[in-house]
């Protein structure tokens, strides 16, 4: 019996496994979103202080 994986047999177990997979996917997307937002914010901070300087 050691080393065997127990399969989801009840509807509750299947629902719980599906919810866990969704949460893992959501967390991955959230990390990617935050990383992208952080990079965009860093790029913004390197811009000139006044927009008029862009047209000079």
One Martini backbone bead per residue (centre of mass of N, CA, C, O) as a GRO file, in nm:
protein
   56
    1UNK     BB    1   0.052   0.066  -0.013
    2UNK     BB    2   0.293   0.204  -0.049
    3UNK     BB    3   0.292   0.471  -0.289
    4UNK     BB    4   0.003   0.525  -0.325
    5UNK     BB    5  -0.254   0.679  -0.506
    6UNK     BB    6  -0.529   0.859  -0.426
    7UNK     BB    7  -0.829   0.885  -0.556
    8UNK     BB    8  -1.093   1.060  -0.649
    9UNK     BB    9  -1.430   0.957  -0.538
   10UNK     BB   10  -1.566   1.210  -0.460
   11UNK     BB   11  -1.712   1.500  -0.532
   12UNK     BB   12  -1.555   1.659  -0.323
   13UNK     BB   13  -1.271   1.573  -0.414
   14UNK     BB   14  -1.293   1.678  -0.703
   15UNK     BB   15  -1.351   1.969  -0.629
   16UNK     BB   16  -1.096   2.020  -0.464
   17UNK     BB   17  -0.893   1.965  -0.691
   18UNK     BB   18  -1.000   2.181  -0.884
   19UNK     BB   19  -0.957   2.420  -0.691
   20UNK     BB   20  -0.652   2.388  -0.663
   21UNK     BB   21  -0.582   2.427  -0.961
   22UNK     BB   22  -0.705   2.710  -0.987
   23UNK     BB   23  -0.529   2.845  -0.769
   24UNK     BB   24  -0.257   2.793  -0.898
   25UNK     BB   25  -0.319   2.945  -1.160
   26UNK     BB   26  -0.386   3.217  -1.033
   27UNK     BB   27  -0.114   3.263  -0.888
   28UNK     BB   28   0.057   3.264  -1.143
   29UNK     BB   29  -0.085   3.505  -1.282
   30UNK     BB   30  -0.036   3.708  -1.052
   31UNK     BB   31   0.272   3.705  -1.064
   32UNK     BB   32   0.292   3.800  -1.359
   33UNK     BB   33   0.139   4.065  -1.323
   34UNK     BB   34   0.324   4.191  -1.106
   35UNK     BB   35   0.582   4.183  -1.272
   36UNK     BB   36   0.481   4.362  -1.503
   37UNK     BB   37   0.401   4.608  -1.330
   38UNK     BB   38   0.684   4.657  -1.216
   39UNK     BB   39   0.823   4.708  -1.488
   40UNK     BB   40   0.644   4.945  -1.578
   41UNK     BB   41   0.704   5.128  -1.337
   42UNK     BB   42   1.009   5.146  -1.382
   43UNK     BB   43   0.986   5.277  -1.661
   44UNK     BB   44   0.834   5.531  -1.569
   45UNK     BB   45   1.062   5.642  -1.369
   46UNK     BB   46   1.259   5.706  -1.632
   47UNK     BB   47   1.114   5.943  -1.703
   48UNK     BB   48   1.056   6.242  -1.752
   49UNK     BB   49   0.912   6.491  -1.565
   50UNK     BB   50   0.832   6.634  -1.840
   51UNK     BB   51   0.654   6.629  -2.130
   52UNK     BB   52   0.800   6.867  -2.282
   53UNK     BB   53   1.076   6.710  -2.313
   54UNK     BB   54   0.981   6.516  -2.546
   55UNK     BB   55   0.956   6.767  -2.774
   56UNK     BB   56   1.271   6.877  -2.787
   0.00000   0.00000   0.00000
